[in-house]
Amino acid sequence: MVRLYLVRHGQTAWNEVGRIQGHSDVPLDAVGLRQAEQTARWLAETLPNPQGVYTSDLQRAAQTAEAIARALNRPLYPEPRLRERFWGDWEGLTLDEVRERYPDQHLTYLYDPIHGTPPNAEPMEAFWERVRDFAHTLFKTHAEGDWVIVGHGGSLRIILCEVLAGDVQTYRRIRLDNTSISIVEHTGERVYVALLNSTVHLQDPSVDGF
């Protein structure tokens, strides 16, 4: 069996105020660093057969993954295909600012996220395809063991949608909190979502100092 532990990156200052990050390379804030350590400790205590950690190469994910790889004492593999969607002219804006500056494009996106691409942004279909390519490669490459995948709300939701045979509407109905853990199990020809958006590990009071 292959188990994938999907971990969204820790909190950033832009998460805190609701700014769209995309490819903007924002680091973890103090809360995010603590979340990364709490997540790393829980995974080190829980994974029966850890093999390695794949991560988006954006630093908010990489910082989260580095803490996990260190705790597991396993190799870290940067993977650009796990990056968040590039949001073009919307990056750095809050949703209120998007609604104010791009009212027509925002409405189009809400009703048709496949074709309602923000100005200069990565098309949804291209984003989906690159993440799906990573997921398919992963399952072809690894036949057993526990693998941690550190990514973003967008990229990890695509992996979950692929497992659930979902579409873009399924994608919009999945919530992933910062450093939440979701588990995908692959055995034989069957693949399941075994856990979704768990944050129980963030209740560990012994991780502080950030």
C-alpha positions in Angstrom: 0.0 0.0 0.0 1.0 3.6 -0.7 -0.2 6.3 1.7 0.0 9.9 0.8 -0.1 12.4 3.6 -1.2 15.7 1.9 -0.1 18.7 4.0 -1.0 22.2 3.2 1.7 24.8 4.0 1.7 26.7 7.3 0.2 30.2 7.7 1.8 33.3 6.1 1.1 37.0 6.7 -0.9 37.0 3.5 -3.1 34.1 4.6 -3.8 36.1 7.8 -5.2 39.1 5.8 -6.7 37.0 3.0 -4.4 38.0 0.1 -4.1 35.8 -2.9 -0.6 34.3 -3.0 -0.3 32.2 -6.1 3.3 32.1 -7.2 4.2 35.1 -4.9 6.9 33.7 -2.7 5.7 34.6 0.8 7.4 33.0 3.8 5.8 31.5 6.8 5.0 33.8 9.7 5.5 32.9 13.3 2.2 31.0 13.5 3.1 29.1 10.3 6.5 28.1 11.7 4.9 26.7 14.8 2.3 24.9 12.8 5.1 23.3 10.7 6.8 22.0 13.8 3.5 20.7 15.3 2.8 18.9 12.0 6.3 17.5 11.8 6.1 16.1 15.3 2.7 14.4 14.7 3.9 12.8 11.4 7.1 11.6 13.1 5.1 9.9 15.8 2.4 8.6 13.4 3.9 7.4 10.1 4.7 3.7 10.2 6.8 3.6 7.1 8.0 7.1 6.0 9.9 7.2 2.7 10.3 10.9 1.8 8.8 14.3 1.4 7.7 16.0 -1.9 7.2 19.7 -1.7 6.2 22.7 -3.8 9.3 24.8 -4.3 7.6 28.0 -3.1 9.1 28.9 0.3 5.9 28.7 2.4 5.6 25.0 1.4 9.4 24.4 1.4 9.7 25.7 5.0 6.9 23.5 6.1 8.4 20.5 4.3 11.9 21.1 5.7 10.6 20.8 9.2 8.8 17.5 8.3 11.8 16.0 6.5 14.0 16.8 9.4 11.6 15.2 11.9 11.3 12.1 9.8 14.9 12.0 8.8 13.9 11.4 5.2 14.9 13.0 1.9 13.2 16.1 0.6 12.2 16.4 -3.1 11.3 19.9 -4.5 8.6 19.6 -7.1 7.5 22.7 -9.1 4.4 20.9 -10.3 3.0 21.2 -6.8 3.0 25.0 -6.9 -0.2 26.9 -6.4 -1.9 28.3 -9.4 -0.4 31.5 -10.8 -3.2 34.1 -10.3 -1.7 36.8 -12.6 -3.0 40.3 -11.9 -5.0 39.1 -8.8 -1.9 38.1 -6.8 -1.4 40.2 -3.8 -5.0 41.4 -3.7 -7.7 40.5 -1.2 -11.1 39.2 -2.5 -12.7 42.6 -1.7 -10.0 44.3 -3.9 -10.6 41.8 -6.7 -14.3 42.5 -6.6 -13.7 46.2 -6.7 -11.1 46.3 -9.4 -12.2 43.4 -11.6 -16.0 43.0 -11.1 -16.8 41.5 -14.5 -13.9 39.0 -14.4 -14.6 38.0 -10.8 -18.3 37.2 -11.7 -17.2 35.2 -14.7 -14.7 33.3 -12.5 -17.4 32.5 -9.9 -19.8 31.0 -12.5 -17.3 29.5 -14.8 -13.9 28.9 -13.2 -12.6 26.8 -16.1 -13.0 29.7 -18.6 -13.1 32.6 -16.2 -9.3 33.0 -16.1 -8.1 36.1 -14.2 -6.0 38.6 -16.3 -2.6 37.1 -17.1 -3.2 34.1 -14.9 -2.5 30.4 -15.5 -5.6 28.8 -17.0 -7.4 26.4 -14.7 -7.0 23.5 -17.2 -3.2 24.0 -17.4 -3.0 24.1 -13.6 -5.0 21.0 -13.2 -3.0 19.1 -15.8 0.4 19.8 -14.2 -0.8 18.7 -10.8 -2.5 15.6 -12.2 0.7 14.8 -14.1 2.6 14.9 -10.8 0.0 12.6 -9.0 0.0 10.1 -11.8 3.8 10.0 -11.9 3.9 9.5 -8.1 1.6 6.5 -8.2 3.6 4.9 -11.1 6.9 5.5 -9.3 6.1 4.3 -5.8 4.5 0.9 -4.9 4.6 1.1 -1.1 5.3 3.2 1.9 4.2 6.5 3.4 5.0 9.7 1.4 4.4 13.3 2.6 3.2 15.8 -0.1 3.5 19.4 1.0 1.6 21.8 -1.3 -1.1 24.5 -1.4 -4.8 24.6 -1.1 -5.2 24.6 -4.8 -2.7 21.9 -5.8 -3.7 19.5 -3.0 -7.4 19.9 -3.8 -6.7 18.8 -7.4 -5.0 15.6 -6.1 -8.1 14.9 -3.9 -10.4 15.6 -6.8 -8.5 13.1 -9.0 -8.9 10.5 -6.3 -12.6 11.3 -5.9 -13.2 11.4 -9.6 -14.4 15.0 -9.0 -14.4 18.1 -11.2 -13.9 21.8 -10.7 -17.1 22.0 -8.7 -15.9 19.3 -6.4 -12.6 21.3 -6.1 -14.5 24.4 -4.9 -16.2 22.4 -2.2 -13.1 21.1 -0.4 -11.7 23.1 2.5 -8.0 22.7 3.4 -6.7 24.7 6.4 -3.1 25.7 6.9 -1.0 22.5 7.8 -4.1 20.4 7.6 -3.4 16.7 6.9 -5.4 14.6 4.4 -4.6 11.0 3.7 -4.9 9.1 0.4 -4.5 5.4 0.3 -3.6 3.4 -2.9 -3.7 -0.3 -2.8 -3.9 -2.5 -6.0 -6.3 -0.8 -8.3 -8.2 1.0 -5.5 -7.6 4.5 -4.3 -9.4 6.2 -1.4 -9.5 9.4 0.6 -9.0 8.1 4.2 -8.8 11.5 6.0 -9.6 15.0 5.0 -8.5 18.4 6.5 -7.5 17.1 9.9 -5.9 19.7 12.2 -5.9 17.8 15.5 -2.1 17.9 15.6 -2.2 21.7 16.0 -3.5 21.2 19.5 0.0 20.2 20.7 0.9 22.8 23.4 4.5 21.7 23.7 5.6 23.3 20.4 6.3 27.0 21.0 9.1 29.5 20.9 8.4 31.1 17.6 
